Amino acid sequence: MFSLNGLILVISAYFLGAIPFGYIVGKTQGIDIREHGSGNVGFTNVWRTLGLKLGLIVLAGDITKGFCAAMLGFNLLGIYGTLIGGLVAMLGHTFSIFINLKGGKGVATGVGILLYISPQTLLICVAVALFLLVTTKYMSLGSIVGAWLAPVLLYFFNEPVEYVLGIGAAAFFIICRHIPNIQRLMKGKENKMEISLRKHGGK
């Protein structure tokens, strides 16, 4: 039977994940971020539209959601709670009740989960993603490769199999959310990032 702790965790993690930091930051600048760029409320679109500084605020908020949900889950239900809390937060981020069940692709929230589980794995994934961003200017490529790499590294670092499988599921979810990006990459039509501190567009 599903425990009270489990119910508390699922509800708390969902509403935590559903906080739309990208939308909130956009509103502070007088815009609805969903009406600009890709229409996504995640870090990348905020960076493209409002500049890196505001994008980093969104990134920090979304990472914190994943980290706190994973930490809460561990304290309530141990290893399985970590994964339940983290994955539910990713779903909350992607299908936020506060913005009509829309949201981001789950990358930054997934980063928060991985930060809690294995900082060394996260460090390598981020290094690879940044290398790909700098060399190719494709943010999506770095996100996809970083997501794929995470469960592989967890396996080689001898982390619990539950973490390998759970992060593997999160990586699969993130990659599926990037299918349109993958299609554009294959056609050479994916948008490149201009690495700049300046605002890129918007109002």
C-alpha positions as CSV (number, residue, x, y, z in Angstrom):
1,M,0.0,0.0,0.0
2,F,1.2,3.5,-0.9
3,S,2.5,5.1,2.3
4,L,1.6,8.5,3.7
5,N,5.2,9.6,3.2
6,G,5.0,8.5,-0.4
7,L,1.9,10.6,-0.9
8,I,3.4,13.6,0.7
9,L,6.5,13.2,-1.4
10,V,4.6,12.9,-4.7
11,I,2.5,15.9,-4.0
12,S,5.3,18.0,-2.7
13,A,7.7,17.1,-5.5
14,Y,5.1,17.8,-8.2
15,F,4.2,21.3,-6.9
16,L,7.9,22.0,-6.3
17,G,8.8,21.0,-9.9
18,A,5.8,22.9,-11.3
19,I,7.1,26.3,-10.2
20,P,7.7,27.9,-13.6
21,F,10.8,30.0,-12.9
22,G,11.2,30.9,-16.6
23,Y,7.7,32.2,-16.8
24,I,8.1,34.2,-13.6
25,V,11.4,35.7,-14.7
26,G,9.8,36.6,-18.0
27,K,6.9,38.4,-16.3
28,T,9.4,40.5,-14.3
29,Q,10.6,41.8,-17.6
30,G,7.1,42.4,-18.9
31,I,6.9,39.5,-21.3
32,D,5.3,36.0,-21.4
33,I,8.3,33.9,-22.3
34,R,6.0,31.4,-23.9
35,E,5.3,33.9,-26.7
36,H,9.0,34.3,-27.6
37,G,11.7,32.2,-29.2
38,S,10.9,28.5,-28.9
39,G,8.0,29.2,-26.5
40,N,9.8,27.0,-23.9
41,V,10.0,28.2,-20.3
42,G,13.4,26.7,-19.7
43,F,16.9,28.2,-19.3
44,T,17.8,28.1,-23.0
45,N,14.9,30.1,-24.2
46,V,15.2,32.6,-21.4
47,W,18.9,33.0,-22.3
48,R,18.1,33.5,-26.0
49,T,15.3,36.0,-25.2
50,L,16.4,37.9,-22.1
51,G,20.1,37.2,-21.9
52,L,22.5,35.0,-19.9
53,K,22.1,36.7,-16.5
54,L,18.4,36.1,-16.3
55,G,18.8,32.7,-17.9
56,L,21.2,31.7,-15.1
57,I,18.6,32.8,-12.5
58,V,16.1,30.4,-14.1
59,L,18.8,27.7,-14.4
60,A,19.5,28.0,-10.6
61,G,15.8,27.8,-9.7
62,D,15.2,24.8,-11.9
63,I,18.3,22.9,-10.6
64,T,17.2,23.7,-7.0
65,K,13.8,22.1,-7.7
66,G,15.4,18.8,-8.7
67,F,17.9,18.9,-5.9
68,C,15.3,19.6,-3.2
69,A,12.9,17.0,-4.5
70,A,15.6,14.4,-4.5
71,M,16.7,15.3,-1.0
72,L,13.2,15.3,0.3
73,G,12.6,11.9,-1.3
74,F,15.7,10.4,0.3
75,N,14.7,11.7,3.8
76,L,11.2,10.3,3.4
77,L,11.8,7.0,1.6
78,G,15.6,6.4,1.0
79,I,17.0,5.6,-2.4
80,Y,13.7,5.0,-4.0
81,G,12.3,8.2,-2.6
82,T,15.2,10.1,-4.2
83,L,14.2,8.8,-7.6
84,I,10.5,9.2,-7.0
85,G,10.9,12.8,-5.8
86,G,13.3,13.7,-8.6
87,L,11.3,12.2,-11.4
88,V,8.0,13.6,-10.2
89,A,9.7,17.0,-10.0
90,M,10.8,16.6,-13.6
91,L,7.2,15.8,-14.6
92,G,6.0,18.8,-12.6
93,H,8.5,21.0,-14.4
94,T,7.5,19.6,-17.8
95,F,3.7,19.6,-17.2
96,S,3.2,22.5,-14.8
97,I,-0.3,23.0,-13.4
98,F,0.5,26.7,-13.1
99,I,0.9,27.3,-16.9
100,N,-1.7,25.0,-18.4
101,L,0.4,21.8,-18.1
102,K,3.2,23.2,-20.2
103,G,6.8,23.6,-19.2
104,G,10.5,22.9,-20.0
105,K,12.3,19.8,-21.1
106,G,13.5,18.7,-17.7
107,V,17.2,19.1,-18.2
108,A,18.0,21.6,-15.4
109,T,15.7,19.8,-13.0
110,G,17.5,16.6,-13.9
111,V,20.8,18.3,-13.2
112,G,19.5,19.0,-9.7
113,I,18.7,15.4,-9.2
114,L,22.1,14.3,-10.4
115,L,23.8,17.0,-8.2
116,Y,22.2,15.3,-5.2
117,I,23.0,11.7,-6.3
118,S,26.5,12.0,-7.7
119,P,28.3,15.4,-8.1
120,Q,31.2,13.8,-9.8
121,T,29.0,12.4,-12.5
122,L,27.3,15.8,-12.9
123,L,30.7,17.5,-13.2
124,I,31.7,15.3,-16.2
125,C,28.3,15.6,-17.9
126,V,28.4,19.4,-17.6
127,A,32.0,19.5,-18.9
128,V,31.0,17.4,-21.9
129,A,27.9,19.5,-22.5
130,L,29.8,22.8,-22.3
131,F,32.5,21.5,-24.6
132,L,29.8,20.6,-27.2
133,L,28.1,24.0,-26.7
134,V,31.4,25.9,-27.2
135,T,32.5,23.8,-30.2
136,T,29.2,23.4,-32.0
137,K,27.0,26.2,-30.6
138,Y,24.2,23.6,-30.2
139,M,22.8,23.7,-26.7
140,S,20.4,20.8,-27.5
141,L,23.3,18.5,-28.5
142,G,25.1,19.1,-25.2
143,S,21.9,18.4,-23.3
144,I,21.2,15.2,-25.2
145,V,24.7,13.8,-24.9
146,G,25.0,14.8,-21.2
147,A,21.7,13.0,-20.5
148,W,22.8,9.9,-22.3
149,L,26.2,9.9,-20.5
150,A,24.8,10.3,-17.0
151,P,23.5,6.7,-16.4
152,V,26.6,5.3,-18.1
153,L,28.9,7.2,-15.7
154,L,26.8,6.2,-12.7
155,Y,27.3,2.5,-13.7
156,F,31.1,2.9,-14.0
157,F,31.2,4.8,-10.7
158,N,29.5,1.8,-9.1
159,E,26.5,3.8,-7.9
160,P,23.5,1.8,-6.7
161,V,21.7,0.1,-9.6
162,E,18.5,1.9,-8.6
163,Y,20.2,5.2,-9.4
164,V,21.5,3.9,-12.7
165,L,18.1,2.8,-13.8
166,G,16.3,5.8,-12.4
167,I,18.6,8.3,-14.0
168,G,18.5,6.2,-17.1
169,A,14.7,6.7,-17.2
170,A,15.2,10.4,-16.6
171,A,17.7,10.6,-19.5
172,F,15.3,8.7,-21.8
173,F,12.6,11.2,-20.9
174,I,14.8,14.1,-21.6
175,I,16.0,12.7,-25.0
176,C,12.4,12.0,-26.0
177,R,11.6,15.6,-25.2
178,H,14.4,16.6,-27.6
179,I,13.2,14.6,-30.6
180,P,12.3,17.7,-32.5
181,N,15.8,19.1,-31.8
182,I,17.3,15.8,-32.9
183,Q,15.4,16.0,-36.2
184,R,16.6,19.5,-36.8
185,L,20.1,18.5,-35.9
186,M,20.0,15.7,-38.5
187,K,18.7,18.2,-41.1
188,G,21.2,20.9,-40.2
189,K,18.4,23.2,-39.2
190,E,18.9,23.4,-35.4
191,N,19.3,27.0,-34.0
192,K,22.8,27.8,-32.7
193,M,23.4,29.7,-29.5
194,E,25.1,33.1,-29.6
195,I,27.2,32.9,-26.4
196,S,26.7,36.4,-25.1
197,L,25.7,38.2,-21.9
198,R,23.4,40.4,-23.9
199,K,19.7,40.1,-24.4
200,H,18.9,38.3,-27.7
201,G,15.4,39.3,-28.3
202,G,12.0,39.8,-26.7
203,K,10.6,43.1,-25.7
